[in-house]
Amino acid sequence: MPDWQLTERDQDLFARDLQSFVPPVVFDAHAHWYHLAHFAEGTVTPFLQNGPASAGREAYQAAMQQLTPGRTTTGLFFPYPRSQLKIQQANEFLAKELLACPGSRGQMLVTPADDPEWIREQVQQHGFVGLKCYHIYAPTEPTFDARIEEFLPEEQVRIAHEEGLTITLHMVKARALAEPDNQETIRRYCTRYPQMQLILAHAARGFNPHHTIEGIDALADLPNIWFDTSVVTDAGALEIILQRHGSERLLYGSDFPVSQMRGRCVALGDTFFWISAENTQLNVPYANLELALIGHEALRTLKVACLSTKQSDKQVEDIFWRNAQRLWNLKSVVDVTC
């Protein structure tokens, strides 16, 4: 089945598995808004070409009504990192879209070459509440081997501390949170800059849950560490976060537009593999096999983690919106929507 489109099977899956789990109010703490005009020629993937050319608040809300129908949804948004992206235009597009969304917030996409004081000026000018860094802007090749400092310099973290900003970090290196280099940098940044709040994306890049499980205790005493759930489809990483840090530090995230793709991620050995219709044989004798939307797979995974760790209804609501309300000092997202 195609990406971006909702099928009867998708609707049945949500009604059966998720209708009673997803609260009526949702704050999506990891989502991308973008315009294809800001991407360099030849860098737009077929998936993005099949979606909306302008993926701001209207396209996002339409997608969320497919993914989580009937919910009131606001969120934390940042540009979609791509090589050769027109980053300044992407950040300005985000800021403009957010003007019509009083219940939502934005993070500025930054590169390691950005001057810290210029970042401060942009944050103040556009009302951004944080920074979004990404490994593809590191000088290391391949960038999946980059140290955190190579795409999030310490001087930018200092600005986040002084301005009281959040930073969403998608760490890399082969074993993610289990890498001593990543642990050391996270600890140093968080202890040296306590007014900076660090959000470790994808359950601390827990696509292989064993990496998060192995590394989680290295962060146990850090009061300014948070995690988001975005497109994690193996419950182990979410379970260990809930066990070690409680529901108060976990934020729901859809990772729109990735949420509108079909597939899921599975741990294989000491790494992981993203299943899609393009790379996986779907002809099997025992079922009429169809891939679900990644956003639905991730929500079902979060449900499993909440059930296995015995989270209450209130704690589930904390994950979906109350933690974000506390982190960004929001009014009730029931009253202030996008």
N, C-alpha and C positions, 0 to 999 in steps of 0.2 A: 504494500500500500504506500501511497506517496507521503512524503513529509508535508507538514503544514496543514494537511487536511484531516478533519475529524471524521471517523467512520462509525458505523453502528457498533462495531466491536469496542471501539474506544469509549463510547457512551455507556455500553454495558459494563465495561471494566470499572469506570468511575462509579457508576451507580452501585455496583456490587461491593467493591473493595474500598472506596474512598469517600463516598458520600457522607458516611457517618463519622469519618475521621477528620477531614479538613474542616476547620472552624469557619464560621461565616465571615470572619475578618482575617485578612492575610496581609502581612508586610513582607514583600519579596526582597530580601537583602542581597541578592546577587542577580542582576539582570542588565542587559546591554541594550542601549538605544543607539541607532546609527542611521546614516543615509548612504546609499550605495554611491552617490556622487563623490563621497569623500574617500573612496577606495581607489587605489591606482589601477590603471587599465591592466587587465589580466590577472588581478588578484581576487576577483569576485568568484566564489565557488558556485557550482551548480545549485547547491542547497540555498545559498543566499539569493541567487538569481530567480529561484522559484518562489521566493517570499516577497514581501512588500519592499518597494524601492526606498520608501521612507518608513523606517521602523521606529517611530516615536510613540507618544502616549496613546494615540488612537489604535495603531496596529498592535501595540502591546496589550491594551485592554481587550481587543477582539480575540487575541490569542489566549489570554487568560480566561475568557469566557468559554473557550473550547476546553482548556486544560482543567480549570476549577470552576465550573458553571455556578452562577448564583452567588459567588463570593464578592465581597468588597475588597479590592486589592489596591494597595499602594506599594511603594518600594524604594530601594536604593539603586540608582542607575548610574552606569558609566559607559563610555564608548566601547565599541567592539574592537579590541586590538588586532591590527593587521599590519603586515609589513608595508611600508610606503604609504601608510594611512596619513591623510591630511589632519594631523592631530589637533591643531588649533581650531580648524573648522568643526571637527567632531565634538570638541569640548563646547564650542559656542552653540552648536545644534542642541546638545544636551541641555545647556543652561536655558536656552529659549523654550524648549519643550517643558522644562520644569516650572516655568512661570505660571502655567495653567494647572499645576498639580501641587496645591499647598500641602497635601499630606505626604508628599514624596520628597526624597533628598537625592543629591548627586555627588559623585566622586569624580575628580579631575583625573584624566589619563595623563601619566607623566612618563618621561624617559629619563635615563640616568644623565643625559646631557643637559637637562633643564636646570637653569639657575635657581637655587633655592629661594632667593628673594623675589624672583619673578613668579615662582609658584605661589608664594604668599600673596602677592598682588592679585593674581588670578583668582585665588580662593576667595579673597575678600570681595573682589569685584563681582563675581558670579554667585556668591553664596554657597560654594561647594562645602560639604561637610567632611571631605576626606580626599585621599589620593588612591588611585588605582595604578599599580605598577605591573609590568609584565615582562617575562623572560625574553621575548623575541627582540627586545631592544638592548639586550646585553651584548657586549663585544665578543664574548666567547662563542666559538663554533664547535659543535652544535650548541645552541643556546639551552637545550635541555640539560646541559652539564654546568650551567652557570651557578655561581655562588650568589646568594641573596644580595650581597653588597654590589654586585655587578649590574643589577637592574633596580636596586633600591639603595642609593648611597646614603650614608649616615646623615649628611647634612640635610637631606630631604626629610628624614625621620625627625631631626631636630625641629624643623619647621612645623611638622605635624604636632609635636609635643607643645611648642609654644602657642600654636593656634588651637589646640584641643581637637585635633582631627583624628578620624579613623583612617586606617590603611588596610586595603584588601590585598592580601598576598597569596598568589598562587606560586608556591615554592616549586622548584624542580630538583634536579639531581635524581639518580636512579631510585634511591630508596626513601625519598621525601623526608618525612619527619624522623625516620630512623637514621638519617645521615648526621654524624656528629657536627659537621660544618653548619648545617641548617639549625641544629639545636643551639649551637654556640651563638650564632648571629641573632636568633630570635631572643634568646635570654639577654644578650647584651643590649639590644635595642629596647627591649621592654623594661629592663631595670634602669637603664640610663635615661630613658625618656618616658616616665610614668604617665604623663598626661596624653600620650599617644595611645590609642586603642587599636590593637592589631587583630584583624580578622583573618584567620587562616582558611582560605577558600577550599571547598571540596573536602570538608572534614580533614583538614591538614593534608590535602592531596592524598586522601585515603582510598584511592581507586583500588589499590591492593591494601586491604584492611590491616594486614600484618605490619605494615610500615607505621601506621598510626598507633597500633597497639604497642609496638616496640618502643616508640619514641614519646608517647604521651606523658610518661612520668617525669620527663625532663622539664616539662612546663608546669608542673603541678602547683607551684607556689606563686605563679605570675598572675596578679590581679587584673591586668589589662590585656588578657588573651581572650579571644572569641573564636568561634568556628561557624562556618556556614555549611549547609547541607547540599549545596548545588550539585546536581547530576551525579550523586553518589548512589550506586545501585548494588552495593554490598553492605549489609547491615553492620558488619563487625566494627568498622571505624566509628560509626555513629553510636553504637552501643558502648564502646570504651570511653568516648567523650562524655556520654551521659553518666557513666559510672564514676568517672574521675572528676568531672567538672560540674555535673548536675545539669538540669535543664536550663539553668539561668545563663549559660554561656553559649548556647546553640541557637543559631538564627536560620530560619528557613530561607532557601534561595532556589529559584527556578533555573537560573542560567539561561533565560531567554536570550537569543533565539534557539540555543541548543535544545531547549525543552521541546521544541516542535519537530525535532528529528526523530527517526525511529531506530531503536536499538537499545543496547545497554552495555555496560562495562563489566567485565569479569576478571577476577584475579587469576593469573596463570603463573605458577612458580613464584619467582620473586619480582614479577612485573604485572602488567595488566593488558587487556585486549578489548578494544571497542568493537562490538558486534554490529554489523549493519547488513542490509540486504545486498550491498555490493561486494562484501568480503566473506559472506557466509552462505553455505549451501542450505537452503530452506526447504528442500524437498525431502520429507521424512515419511516413513510408512505409518506412523502412529498418530498423526494429527495433521490438520490443516493449519500449518504454521504461518503466523503473521507476527511481525514485530510490533510492539506497542510504542507509543510516544515515550521518549526518554523522560520527559517530565512526569508522566504517570508512573514509569518504573521507579523513579527516584522517590516519588511520594509513597508508593507501596513499600519501598525499602525503609523509609522513615517510620512508617506505621509499624513495621516489624520491629524496628529498634525500640520504639516507644512501648510496644507490648512486652517485649522481652525484658525491658528494664523497669516495667511496671510504672510508667508515667501516668499521672492523673490527668483528667480532662483539663484542669487548670495548667498543668505543666505543658501539655500539648499546646494550649493557647499561648503560653509563654514563648514557645519555640516559633510559633507562626506569627506573633505580632507583639506581645507584651515586652519581650526582651528588646526588640528594636525601639519600642516606645521609650523605654528607659535609657537606652544607649544614646539616642539622638534627641532626648527631651521633647518628644512629640506630644501634641494634643492627641486625644483619642482618635484613632484612625477610623472609627465609626463615623465621626462627625466631619473629618477633614479628609476628603478623598481626592483621587486623581481624575 
